[in-house]
Amino acid sequence: MAELKTQPTEQSVQDFLEAIDDRQKKVDSIKISKLMEEISGSKPKMWGGSIVGFGDYRYKYASGREGDWFLVGFSPRKQNISLYLMCTVDTGSKYYKSLGKFKHGKSCIYIKKLDDINRDVLIEMIKDSIKQVKEKYSG
């Protein structure tokens, strides 16, 4: 079975965040990092060269594939900030209309800047995501 490419590293999260060129993205990333650390109760850790993750868990799929991943995380990408959450944000989700301006994938939310979204809703989503992961993969 292929090994997952994105693994935890010893790279400094603080150095990574301080090296972000875009001032707004740097400020927002530092705020998101503090928020996720506070909610998760876990120190940030770099996963690969560009993802900041908090906490971790072991997953195992019905196919037999298993690995380690972070509870919640984010990555300040060139186009946007990617927020990695397990809660659903499609048109039927309770968060869809109240979150603000964003795009989404299956377990990812893309924002241009933190002020584009409702932080109270984001906090609820982070808590919900952590709860879902713990319920699904504990045991």
N, C-alpha and C positions, 0 to 999 in steps of 0.2 A: 504494500500500500504506500502511496506517495506521501512524503512528509510535507506538512503545511509549511509554506515559505515564510509566513509571518510568525516570528517567534519573539519572546521577550528578549531584550538586550540590556546591557549595562550602560547604554548611552544616557547621559544626563538629560532629564526632562527639562530642567531649568535652562540649560544651554540650548537645547532645541527650540524652546519657546522664545528665548532672547534673540535667536538668530533669524526669526521671521522678519522679512523685509517690510512687508506691508504693515504700517503702524496700526491701522484699525483691526486687522486680522490678529496682530500680536496681542493687543489689548483684550480683544474678545476671547482669544485662546487662553490667556491667563485667567480671565474670569470664569470661563467654562471649566478649566482645570480645577480651580478652587471649589467651584460648585459641585463637580463630580466627586472630588475628594471628600468634601463634607458629607454629601449624601451617601456615598458608598462606604465611608469609613476606611478607605484604602488609599495608600500613597500612590501617586502616579508612577507608571513604569512605561518605558518605550517598548513598543512592539514593532519590530522591523525598524526602518529608518524614519517613519513619518506618522506613526499612530501612537497616541498617548492613551493607555488603557488603565483601568482601575479595577482591582480585585482580579480574581480568576476563577475558573471552574473547569471541570473535566466533562466533556460531552461524549456521548456514544450514540451513534445512529443505529437504526434497525439493520442497516447494511453491514454493520460491524466496524465501520470507520469511527475512529475516536481521536480526540486530541484535547488540547488545552486552549482556552481563549479568555479574554477579559470580560468582566460583567458589563461594563459600559466604557465607552471611549470616544475619542474624536481625532480628527486629523485636519490641520489647516492646509488645504490643498490650494493650488493656484487659482482655480475658478471660484471656490467656496470653502466653507468649513463643513466637513462631513461629521455628523454625529451618529455614532453606532449604538443603536438601541434595539431591543428585541420586541418592543411593543409596536403594534401595527398602526400605520398612519395613512391608510387608504381612505377613500371617500366615505366609507362606512364607519370609520373609527370615531370614537368620542373626542379625539384630539384634532381632527381634521379642520374643522371650521374655527376653532378657538386658538390654534397655535400661532397663526400669523402667516407671513410670507416665507414659503419654503418649497422645495421640491423633495421627492422621496423615492427611495427604492424599497426593497423588501424589508431590510432591517437598518436602513440608513436614511437620515434626513440631511438635506443639503441646504445651508443658509448662506447668504452673502455676509450678513452681519447680525450680531446678537440683538440689536435694537429692532430688527425686522420681526422678531417673534415674541410671544408672551412668555416671560420668564417663569411665571407661576405655573403655566401649562407645561413648560419644559421641566420644571422641578417634579411635577406630578408624573411626567413621562419617564424620567430617570428612575424614580422610585418604583414605578410600575414595571419597568424593564428589569430591574434588579430582582424584584419579587418573582416575576415570571421565570427568569433564569434559575433562580434558587429552587422554585417549586418543581420545575421540569427536570433539573439535573442533580438534585440532592438525593442521596440514597444509593 
